Amino acid sequence: MNHNTPITPRPLPLSSRTGRAQRLASADQLRAQGVPAAEVAAHCRPGGWQQLLPGVFLLQPGPPTSEDRLKAALLYARRTGAVPPQGPDAMITGLAALTLHRFSSAPPLTALDRIDVLVPRTRRLRSTGWVRVVRAPESPEPVELTGVPVAPVARAVADAVSGLADAEAVRRLLTEAVRGGHCEPGAVVRELSRARLLSRPHVVDAVDSLLAEGRSLSEQRLYEMVREFALPDPLWNVDLRLPGGPHLGGVDAYWPDQAVAVELDTRAPRQDDDELWTEYTRKREHLERLGITVVHLTPRKLREAMDQQATVVRTALMAAADRQPAAYVVVLPR
């Protein structure tokens, strides 16, 4: 035997939840189990262990699997000295996270040459190799997918978009996030705004398409709610005016006999959000002074609790008999 002879890796004295041989370990874990650095170096000769990232080792010969790369990235982010006491943990984000969320528009893990890991802003950690470190002032609550902590869809989309210059790829990701029911448009736009990505023209164009997509889906859910819960048919997408007077505003559904209107809140969280909300509030207060009940629905409420929203609308319609008659308004197509 000479110094180039491959060393057969000995079983690592680390327990595994599945009872299988441990594939990955950090330098800290090896040290805690009594494996000195010299022995680690000996095991890392050709045909033995492999150092995938600084302080992270694959304890098997052969190329790492996609799962190995994901877990290695997390081990790298959790090294001693990198994790603050009682600090939030690292999680997979970006395109790798969207692949785990089963996005068809995200490439398979085997095709990714980079894995993004989201860590708190105060973490002393650098990007290295195929791991890109992404920092956040406030880390979101991760979801566990295939045993790996993963960023929520809205955050993962924003981190993926930050590294994409292809306008069509950005549009596909944003559209799938909404059309696939993963999250609401407002949540995605909010994360893009926090990441300061709304100054990029190709991102702004994709956001405009996203908001149109989100509104269309919300309107479809509103139609579905009226149909499935046997509510009276309203007048859809109309403008209200006083006879010979000013324009009162548009509503998404209106029951003239009961003077009940439904308005969908599909606002995007942008810089003029406060001004737009003031306009919403002013319109609602004006209509209610005229005796018109305005039911305010959000896309999220329609998606997650359609039955409850149908009850709210039905209650408003039934209560019309106990109210003073509303002012006469002119209803026009919008």
C-alpha positions, -999 to +999 in steps of 0.1 A: +000+000+000+013+035-008-001+070-001-021+069-034-040+037-024-077+045-019-088+042+017-121+024+022-142+048+043-150+034+078-185+036+090-190+070+105-202+070+142-231+093+134-266+081+138-292+083+110-329+086+115-334+061+087-308+037+100-289+040+068-252+049+066-247+087+070-238+103+036-229+138+047-212+154+077-197+187+086-163+192+100-179+201+133-199+169+134-169+148+126-148+166+153-176+161+179-176+123+171-138+121+177-126+121+141-095+143+139-087+165+110-058+143+099-080+113+096-106+133+076-078+143+053-067+107+049-103+096+041-104+124+014-079+107-008-090+095-043-118+069-040-128+080-005-146+109+011-151+142-008-152+178+004-182+193-014-180+227+003-158+242+029-162+222+061-188+198+044-179+162+034-196+135+014-187+103+032-191+082+001-172+078-032-190+087-064-208+119-075-232+136-050-269+133-056-293+162-059-303+155-023-267+155-012-262+189-028-292+204-010-282+190+024-246+200+019-256+236+012-276+236+044-247+221+064-224+247+050-248+275+062-251+259+097-213+257+104-201+267+139-195+304+140-220+310+111-251+305+131-259+331+158-273+318+191-310+311+189-310+325+154-333+314+127-322+285+105-310+284+069-334+273+042-333+265+005-347+293-017-346+304-054-350+280-083-340+250-062-369+258-038-393+262-066-383+229-080-391+213-046-425+232-047-430+213-080-429+242-103-430+230-139-413+262-150-383+256-127-355+233-140-348+200-123-323+199-095-298+181-116-297+210-141-290+236-115-254+249-113-263+269-082-283+264-051-295+295-032-296+294+006-315+320+026-300+331+059-305+360+083-288+393+073-265+392+103-250+358+093-213+359+087-212+336+056-200+339+021-212+324-012-189+296-023-187+271-051-222+263-062-239+278-031-251+314-033-259+329+001-290+352+001-296+374+032-329+386+045-337+412+072-365+388+085-364+352+076-398+337+067-411+305+083-398+276+061-419+247+049-405+212+049-404+194+016-387+161+011-371+165+045-355+199+036-365+234+049-376+254+020-386+291+017-423+299+010-431+303-027-434+341-027-399+345-012-384+317-034-398+334-065-382+368-056-349+352-050-351+333-082-360+364-102-331+383-087-307+361-107-327+360-140-324+384-169-347+364-192-380+382-193-399+351-204-385+330-177-395+356-151-430+358-165-434+320-164-424+318-128-447+346-117-476+332-137-472+297-123-470+310-087-505+325-091-521+302-116-509+271-098-525+284-066-493+286-047-498+322-035-516+354-042-502+381-065-499+406-037-476+383-018-452+379-048-452+416-056-445+424-019-414+401-019-402+416-052-406+451-038-386+441-006-359+427-028-359+460-048-366+442-081-394+464-093-370+489-109-361+463-135-381+468-167-385+430-175-397+424-139-422+452-140-436+439-173-440+404-157-457+419-127-482+437-148-491+403-164-492+387-130-517+412-116-539+408-147-537+370-142-545+373-105-575+395-111-588+372-138-585+342-114-602+361-086-631+371-109-635+334-119-636+324-082-663+350-076-684+337-104-679+302-090-690+313-055-722+327-068-730+296-088-719+269-063-737+285-033-768+294-053-767+331-047-789+353-068-773+364-100-759+399-097-750+425-124-713+419-131-686+445-135-707+477-134-702+514-127-726+532-103-737+568-108-761+592-092-788+603-117-774+633-134-746+633-108-711+622-103-695+588-109-696+567-077-671+540-088-670+506-103-679+473-084-673+437-094-709+425-086-741+444-077-775+433-066-798+463-073-828+450-055-809+446-023-784+474-029-755+451-021-721+454-039-690+432-039-656+446-045-625+425-050-593+439-034-566+431-060-543+459-051-506+455-055-484+465-026-465+493-043-454+527-033-488+543-040-506+517-019-517+542+008-531+565-018-550+537-035-563+524-002-576+559+006-595+559-027-610+525-019-621+537+015-635+569+002-656+551-024-669+526+001-679+552+026-697+572-001-717+542-013-726+532+023-739+568+030-762+562+001-775+530+017-755+506-004-738+477+015-703+471+002-688+436+008-650+437+005-634+404-006-597+395-011-584+369-035-570+350-005-604+348+012-620+336-020-594+309-024-591+296+011-626+301+025-651+305-003-680+291+018-675+317+045-674+345+019-707+332+004-722+333+038-711+369+042-727+379+009-759+360+016-762+376+050-759+411+034-785+402+009-809+389+035-804+420+057-815+443+029-851+439+040-844+454+074-826+485+061-838+518+049-842+519+011-810+529-006-807+560-028-815+554-065-784+549-086-778+544-123-761+511-132-739+511-163-717+484-179-680+489-170 
